[in-house]
């Protein structure tokens, strides 16, 4: 069925004011709805960002603890290796004092020649 008014009535100026008020009310409600939607979305994004930051902080803390533990182990291994080298060097000097003194003098002369230039 097609509706076609038989006698359309013209709108009076007071009717235009009502239509204008209705349009203004619709715009106001739409703006309020958009504001509420934007606020909700902002809160959702903020909550997600806070959660991600906490997860990252936790992961970084765990990783830092692991790295610190590994560095401590490597430092202890390096200290032990240095002590072993020191003992080995002392034993060599005690077994070969002449070679050790002559080697030290030779190294000193070479360094002196290099620094003189």
C-alpha positions in Angstrom: 0.0 0.0 0.0 1.2 3.4 -0.9 0.3 6.2 1.4 -0.2 9.5 -0.3 -1.8 12.3 1.6 -4.9 13.6 0.0 -4.8 17.0 1.6 -1.4 17.7 3.1 -1.7 20.5 5.6 1.0 23.2 5.4 3.2 23.6 8.5 2.8 26.7 10.6 5.7 28.7 12.0 5.0 27.2 15.4 5.4 23.7 14.0 8.8 24.7 12.6 9.9 25.7 16.1 8.8 22.3 17.5 10.7 20.5 14.8 13.8 22.6 15.4 13.5 21.9 19.2 13.2 18.1 18.5 16.3 18.2 16.2 18.2 20.1 18.9 17.2 17.5 21.5 18.3 14.7 19.2 21.7 16.3 18.7 22.1 16.8 22.5 21.3 13.2 23.2 23.6 12.0 20.4 26.4 14.1 21.8 25.8 12.8 25.3 25.8 9.2 24.0 29.1 9.8 22.1 30.7 11.4 25.2 29.7 8.4 27.3 30.9 6.0 24.7 34.3 7.8 24.4 34.7 7.8 28.2 34.0 4.1 28.4 36.4 3.4 25.6 39.1 5.6 27.2 38.7 3.7 30.5 38.9 0.3 28.7 42.1 1.4 26.9 43.6 2.8 30.2 42.8 -0.5 32.0 44.5 -2.5 29.2 47.5 -0.3 29.2 47.9 -0.6 33.0 47.6 -4.3 32.8 50.2 -4.5 30.0 52.6 -2.2 32.0 52.2 -4.5 35.0 52.9 -7.6 32.9 56.0 -5.9 31.4 57.2 -4.8 34.8 56.9 -8.3 36.1 58.6 -9.8 33.1 61.4 -7.2 33.3 61.9 -8.0 37.0 62.1 -11.7 36.4 64.6 -11.2 33.5 66.7 -8.8 35.6 66.9 -11.4 38.4 67.9 -14.1 36.0 70.6 -11.9 34.4 71.9 -10.9 37.9 72.1 -14.6 38.9 74.0 -15.5 35.7 76.4 -12.6 36.1 77.1 -13.6 39.7 77.9 -17.2 38.5 80.2 -15.9 35.7 81.9 -13.5 38.1 82.7 -16.4 40.5 84.0 -18.5 37.6 86.2 -15.6 36.5 87.5 -15.2 40.0 88.4 -18.9 40.2 90.1 -18.8 36.8 92.1 -15.8 37.8 93.2 -17.5 41.0 94.2 -20.6 39.0 96.3 -18.5 36.6 97.9 -16.7 39.5 98.9 -20.0 41.1 100.2 -21.4 37.8 102.3 -18.2 37.2 103.7 -18.4 40.7 104.7 -22.1 40.2 106.3 -21.3 36.8 108.4 -18.4 38.4 109.5 -20.7 41.3 110.5 -23.5 38.9 112.2 -21.2 36.3 113.4 -18.0 38.1 116.0 -17.1 35.5 113.6 -17.5 32.5 111.0 -15.4 34.4 113.4 -12.6 35.2 114.8 -12.5 31.6 111.2 -12.6 30.1 110.2 -9.7 32.3 113.2 -7.7 31.3 112.6 -8.5 27.6 109.0 -7.4 27.9 110.0 -4.2 29.7 112.6 -3.4 27.0 110.0 -3.9 24.3 107.4 -1.7 26.0 110.1 0.9 26.6 111.0 1.0 22.9 107.4 1.2 21.9 106.7 4.1 24.3 109.8 6.0 23.4 108.6 6.5 19.8 
